[in-house]
Amino acid sequence: MIDKSKSVKTFLMALFAEHGNFNVEGVDTLNACYGGTNALFNAMNWIESRSWDGRFAMVVAADIAVYGPGSARPTGGCAAIAMLIGPNAPLVLEPGLRSTYMEHVYDFYKPNLQSEYPVVDGQLSIRSYLKALDMCYDGFCVKYKEKNGKDFTLKEAEYYIYHSPYSKLVRKATARLQFNEFLKNPDDPEYKEVYRYKYQQREETYFNRGLNISFEKLSANMFVTKVLPSIHLCEELGNCYSASLYVTLLSLIDRLSDEMVYFTL
């Protein structure tokens, strides 16, 4: 940012000005790593609304991806993603199957207006990430059953993509999904090796090393086949912040470029 009021969108207008196009609506969405996804949802809602006049929408997701000196600096990175949103797109957003979890948490914020560096609580960030995953999983399962008349299982999706601050957290998230599915049906024979965790309260397990290792082993095949193709770019670039989720999507598309794939976001 040049200042705290001039939007980044106004700088992007320079790309349109040389073609004489000044009729471009838009606004900045500031919400750390979620900002780009929220902008995508807003663009989609506009195109599906009565306000839409036939134009495409463009979503640009980017951040100042840098930390001050210290242990957090290696998790910085760089990326910007531009997405063109419109009808008849090759990637489709499936309506009615979105689950959201929002909570007021100070795990990452920038209180010093004279500095680009954030204040970070790494442990709280991990807890917040995994808790949001838990709650979104719960909400998604409810919506999936309402729409399809059957329970959701992890086998229903061909691939999973995550916001990827670093690949180890993505690995933990995949194990976490497996743990959530286990809690729905702990008596299934495939869970006999982890049955002892049946009565664990989710809020008490985010940093339970034994549990996490057990479910990482249990979800290893799913991680390799359904997740690993999506994190290669993030491993090369580092943390991509609000572009991160879409970098994983690009990575997956690249790995599957010879196949015809239908995506549900």
N, C-alpha and C positions, 0 to 999 in steps of 0.2 A: 504493500500500500504506500502511496505517496503521502496521503493523509488519512484521517479517520472518517471522512465523509464521502470523498469521491469514490465511486464504485469501480471495481475492476471491469465491470461491463462497459463502462464508458471508454476504457482503453481498447477493448475489443472492437469498438465501433470504427476504429481506424482501418480495420480489415474490410469493412463494408463501404466506407466513404469513397474509396478509389473507384467504386462501381456506381456511385451515385445513389446508394441505398441507405437512407437515413430513417426509414420507417421500420425500426427494429425495437420491439418492446423488450423489457427485461429488467432484472434486478439481481443484486448479489444475495446469496443465502449464506450466512455465517453460522456454522454449527460444527466446527472442527471436522472430524472425518465423516460425519453424517451429512454435511452440507451438500455434497454432490448428489447423493442419493435423494435427498429431499427435493433438490432442484429437478431431478429426473421425474419424480412423482408429480411435481407441480406442472411440468411440461406435458406429461401424459394426461393429467386432468384437464389442462387447457384444451388439448386437441380433442378430448372426448366431450367437451362442454359446448353450450350454445354460443359461446364467445368465439369459437374457432372460426377463422375465415379462410382456411385452406392453406395457410403458410406452414412451412416446417418450423419446428422448434430446434434450438441447439443448446445443449447443456455442456458447459465447460467446468470440469472439476480440477482444482489445483490448490496448493497451499504453500506457505513458507515452511519448507520441510527441514528445519534446522534446530538443533538444541545447543545450549551453551556448553562450555567445557565440562566434562564429567562423564559419569557412567552411561548416561542416556544418549550421548552423542552418536554412538554407532547405530542406533535405531532410526536415525534420520535417513532421508533419501530424496528422491526427486521424481516427479512425473506430473504430467497434465494430460487429461483425457478430454476429448471433444466428442460428443455423441449427437447425431442427427436423429430427431424424433419425428415420425410421420406415419401415414397409413401404408399398408402393404410392405412392412419392414421384414427383413429376413430373421430378425430376433423379435420374439413376441412376449409382451408382458401379459401374463394370464390374470384376468380380473378376478377379484373375490377371494384370493388366496394370499393375502399379505397380512403379516402379523407384526406388530410394533410394540416395543417396550421402551418407555422413557422414564428417567429418574434424575433428580437433582443431585449431582455428584461433583466434587472438586478434585478429580483425578488429574486433569489437564486443563490449564487456563493461563491466560496472559494478562496479569493485572498491571504490569508495568508498561505504560504507553510509550516509554522511551526505549523499549527493548523489543526485539523480535523473538526473544527466547521465552519459552513457556516455563511455568512451574509445574512439576510432574510428581505424582505419587505412583510409582510403578506397580506396587502391590495392589493398590486400589484400582488401577486401570485393568489389571488382569481379572480381579474379582468382578468388576463392572462388566467387562467383556463377557465373561462366562455366565454371569447372572442374566444378562440380557439374552444370551443364547438360550438359556433354560426357559425364560419366560416367553420368548418368541416361539420356541418349539412347542410349548404348551398351547399358545394361541393358534398356531398354525394347525396343530392336530385337531383342534375343535372345528376350525373352518373347513379343513379338508374333509372331515366326517360329515359335516352339514352339506357340503357340496357333492360328495361322491358316495355317501351312504356306507362308508366302510372306514376302518381305522387306518391311519397313516403309519407306515413303517419305513425305515431307512432304505428298504429295497425298492421303494416306489420311484425314487429319483435316480437318474443315470449318473449325474455328477453333482458335486457340491462345490460352491465357491464361497470364499469368506473374505471379509476385510482382513488384510494380512499385514499387521505391523512388523511381524517377523515370523518365519515359517514354523518355529517351535510352538508358537501360540496357536497356529492353525492345526498343528498336530494335536495339541491339547483340546481344541474345540471339537475335533472329530471324535476323540475319545469321550468327550462330554456328551455329544449326541448319543453315542452308544450307551452311556450311563443312563441318560434320560429314557431311552427305549427299554433298557433293562428294568427300570423302576415301574414301567407299565405292566411288565409281564415277567417278574423275577423267577417264576417257577418253570420257565421254559428250559428244557434240558441244555440248550446251548450256553446257558448262564451258570452251569453247575460250579464252575471254577471261581465265580465271583458272587455266589449266593450269599456269602457272609456279609455283603454290603446292602442287603435287602432293606434294612431298617435305618440306613444312614439318612440324615436330613441333608438336603442339597446345600443349604446355607453353610453347613459345617464341613463340606468336602472340597472346596475350591483348592485348598493347598494340602490335601491328604495325599501324600506321596505314594503310599501303597495302593490306594484306590486308583489314582491316576495312571500308575504304571500298569496295573491290571487291565484297565480299559483301553489303554494304548495298545497293549498286546492283542486284546480281543477285537479291536477295530483296525488292526494292521492291514488286513486285506482290503477293507473298504477305503482306507486312506490311500493305498497304492493305486487302486483302480479308479476311484471316484473323486479323489482330491488332488493327488500329486501332479496330474497334468496341468493344474491351474496355477501352481505356485512357482513355476520356473522363472518367470519374468521378475516376480517380486524378490526372488533369491538373488537375481542379478542386480536389481535396482536398489534394494533396500525398502524401507518404509515409504509408501507413496501417499499416505494420508487420505484425503477425500477421493483421490484417484485409485486407491488401492484395490477396491472391489472390482473395478472395471479393468484394471491391469490383470487381475486373475482371470477375468472373463476373456480378455485378449489372449492370454497364455493358453487357455483351454481351446479357444478357436484355432490357434496356431497348431496345437498338438493334434487337433481333429480335422485339419483343413481338407483332408481327402474324404471326409464323411459328410453326409447330409444329417445335420443335427437340429432338433427343435429344442429351443431353450425356454424355460420358464424362470423368470426372475421373481 
